[in-house]
Amino acid sequence: MTAEIDLFIQSAWLEDGLAENTLEAYRRDLNAFLDWLWNLDKKTLINATTDDIQAWFAQEFSQTKPSTANRRLASLRRFYGWALRNKLIESDPCLNIKAAKQSQRFPATLSEQQVEKLLHAPDTRYALGIRDRAMLETLYATGLRVSELISIETLELSITEGVVRVSGGKGDKDRLVPLGAEAQHWIEKYMKESRPDLLKGKRSNTLFITGRGSAMTRQSFWLIVKKYALKAGITTPLSPHVLRHAFATHLLNHGADLRVVQMLLGHSDISTTQIYTHVARERLKKLHSEHHPRA
C-alpha cells in the first residue's frame, strides 16, 4: 500500500534534492491520508477521488489552522502531480481543490538602527567578543540560516575573494554568498586574534567555535543573540532568524532585485522570497509618511 509513496519520495529526492525533513513531512501526510482511505473504504492513494480528499479535510482538519491544512494539501498536490506525470492516474484529484484562506504572516525584522546597535554590542576587547561580532556580522551580511552559519568550515571561506561557500542548506544545494567588507574584516580579525586562543592547541575544521574549542550549536548562538539584544536595548521579539529577515528586507529597501535576494537566501521557490516585498513596501510607506512634507 505504501509502494507509491516510497517511489514518490525517492523521485522527489533524486529530482529536486529536497531536504530530509521535507521528505518526511510528505511521507507523514501521505501515510495519514492512506490510512484514512483504507479504513474508510479499502481505497489506496491511486484510486482516491476529489470527493475523498474533500471528505478527509472536512473530517480531520475542520478545527485545525488553515496553514496546517494547506501544508497537507500541498503534499497531496505534489504527490498527485507526480502520479499524473508517471501515468499512474488519469486525472489529478487535487486539481479543483482550493487552499484554505489564511491571514498572511510577515517575518519579524529589525530596523537598520537596531541592527547597528546589535552588531556593536559585543565587547571586542576579548576573544569571545571578537568571535561574537564576527558571527553577527556574517549572519547579517549573508542572510544565512543559523544552521548554515554554525556549520561553516574554514576551507569553505575565502577571505581574499570575500565569499563563503554554503553547503548543506535546504535541499543540500551549495551556493556562494558574498561577505561584504565589514564581515570580512571581523572574520579575519577573529581568525588571527581570537580563534587560536579559543582552540587552545586543539584542531577544528569548524570556523566558529565555542570557548572550549568545540563546534557551536544553534542553542548556544541563540543565547548569544539574546544576550546582545538585551545589552543593545532591543525589545523587539528576537531570534537568530530575525537577522536573516533583516538581511532580506534591507537589501530590498536599498533596491536589490528579488531574484538576487532569492539566490542569496537559497530559496528554491521565489514565492518564499516574495513575502519580504510586503515588509519592504510597508517600511517605505512608513518612512514616506514620516519624512515627506506632503505625506
Buried (B, 14 or more C-beta within 10 A) or exposed (E): EBEBBEBBBEEBBEEBEBBEEBBEBBBEBBBBBBEBBEEEEEBEBEEBEBEBBEBBBEEBBEEEEEEEBBBBBBBBBBBBBBBBEEEBBEEBBBEEBEEBEEEEEEBBBBBEEBBEBBBEBBEBEEBBBBBBBBBBBBBBBBBBBBBBBBBBBEEBBEEEEBBBBBBBBBBEBEBEBEBBEBBBBBBEBBBEEBBEBBBEEEEBEBBBBBEEBBBBEBEBBBEBBBEBBEBBEBEEEBBBBBBBBBBBBBBBBEEBEBEEBBBBBBBBEEEEBEBBBBBBEEBEEEEEEEEEEEE
